[in-house]
Amino acid sequence: TEEEMAKYAFFKVSNDSGKMECTEITERPLDKQKHLDTNETYILELYDVVYVWIGDKANKEEKQQAMGSAKKFVKDHNKIKGCRVSRLNENIEDSLFKSYFENFYPALNLDGGDKSTHANQ
């Protein structure tokens, strides 16, 4: 159903506690600066895709186990047949992934220009 397809969940995958754990982050809206820490890895669960986001400074074990964690996640959460797992390294996210977070795109002036290229008037 459309309702099922619109649902999503977001999880931090970390070994900060000494063992690999997957913890759901329920705060909404998701915000790039607040919810994507370069030192960590995350899973964004959509209806037919599970994204694994890997921060540039995530530790070696987290980076190595990220895809395995996602594949286990797909199995444990009874995802639909054909659900794909997609690995995203920090700063090469696709537009679908970005659409679930605030503050991923440059802020625009009313004239439609990027603020970083216009002098304040």
C-alpha positions as CSV (number, residue, x, y, z in Angstrom):
1,T,0.0,0.0,0.0
2,E,1.0,3.6,-0.3
3,E,1.1,3.9,3.4
4,E,3.6,1.1,3.7
5,M,5.7,2.6,0.9
6,A,5.8,6.0,2.7
7,K,7.1,4.6,6.0
8,Y,10.8,4.9,6.8
9,A,13.1,4.3,9.8
10,F,16.6,5.5,10.6
11,F,19.2,3.7,12.7
12,K,22.7,4.4,14.0
13,V,25.0,1.4,13.6
14,S,27.9,1.7,16.1
15,N,30.3,-0.2,18.2
16,D,30.7,2.6,20.7
17,S,29.5,0.3,23.5
18,G,32.1,-2.4,22.7
19,K,29.8,-4.4,20.5
20,M,28.0,-3.6,17.2
21,E,24.6,-2.3,17.9
22,C,21.8,-0.9,15.7
23,T,19.8,1.8,17.5
24,E,16.7,3.4,16.0
25,I,16.6,7.2,15.9
26,T,13.0,8.3,16.1
27,E,13.4,12.1,16.2
28,R,11.9,13.8,13.2
29,P,12.5,15.6,11.0
30,L,15.9,14.1,10.2
31,D,18.6,16.8,9.9
32,K,21.9,16.2,8.0
33,Q,24.0,18.2,10.6
34,K,22.3,16.6,13.6
35,H,21.8,13.0,12.5
36,L,24.7,12.1,10.2
37,D,27.9,12.0,12.2
38,T,31.0,11.5,10.1
39,N,32.3,9.2,12.9
40,E,29.5,6.7,12.5
41,T,27.5,4.5,10.2
42,Y,23.7,4.6,9.7
43,I,20.9,2.7,8.1
44,L,17.9,4.4,6.4
45,E,15.2,1.8,5.9
46,L,12.7,2.6,3.1
47,Y,10.1,0.3,1.6
48,D,12.2,-1.3,-1.1
49,V,15.7,-0.2,-0.3
50,V,18.0,-0.1,2.7
51,Y,20.7,2.5,2.6
52,V,23.9,2.1,4.5
53,W,25.5,5.5,5.1
54,I,29.2,5.4,6.0
55,G,30.8,8.4,7.6
56,D,34.3,9.3,6.4
57,K,35.7,8.9,9.9
58,A,33.8,5.8,11.0
59,N,36.1,3.3,12.6
60,K,37.5,0.4,10.6
61,E,35.2,-2.2,12.2
62,E,32.1,-0.2,11.5
63,K,33.1,0.4,7.9
64,Q,33.9,-3.3,7.4
65,Q,30.7,-4.6,9.0
66,A,28.3,-2.0,7.6
67,M,27.0,-4.0,4.6
68,G,26.8,-7.2,6.6
69,S,24.8,-5.3,9.2
70,A,22.4,-4.0,6.5
71,K,21.9,-7.5,5.0
72,K,21.1,-8.9,8.4
73,F,18.8,-6.0,9.0
74,V,16.9,-6.8,5.7
75,K,16.5,-10.4,6.9
76,D,15.6,-9.6,10.5
77,H,13.0,-7.0,9.4
78,N,11.3,-9.2,6.8
79,K,11.8,-6.7,4.0
80,I,10.1,-7.3,0.7
81,K,11.6,-9.7,-1.8
82,G,13.9,-7.8,-4.1
83,C,14.7,-5.2,-1.4
84,R,18.1,-3.8,-2.3
85,V,20.9,-2.7,0.0
86,S,22.8,0.4,-1.2
87,R,26.0,1.6,0.3
88,L,26.6,5.4,0.4
89,N,29.8,6.9,1.5
90,E,29.7,10.3,3.0
91,N,29.4,13.1,0.5
92,I,28.3,10.9,-2.4
93,E,24.7,10.4,-1.4
94,D,22.0,10.1,-4.0
95,S,19.0,12.4,-4.2
96,L,16.5,9.9,-2.8
97,F,18.6,9.5,0.4
98,K,19.1,13.3,0.7
99,S,15.3,13.9,0.4
100,Y,14.8,12.3,3.8
101,F,17.0,14.9,5.5
102,E,16.7,18.7,6.1
103,N,19.8,20.9,5.3
104,F,21.3,18.7,2.6
105,Y,20.9,21.2,-0.2
106,P,22.3,24.8,-0.3
107,A,19.9,27.4,1.0
108,L,18.4,29.5,-1.8
109,N,17.8,33.3,-2.1
110,L,14.4,34.4,-3.2
111,D,15.9,35.0,-6.7
112,G,16.7,31.3,-6.8
113,G,20.5,31.7,-6.5
114,D,22.8,29.9,-4.1
115,K,23.6,32.1,-1.1
116,S,27.2,31.2,-1.3
117,T,27.6,32.8,-4.7
118,H,25.7,36.1,-4.0
119,A,26.8,39.0,-1.9
120,N,24.4,40.0,0.9
121,Q,22.4,43.1,-0.1
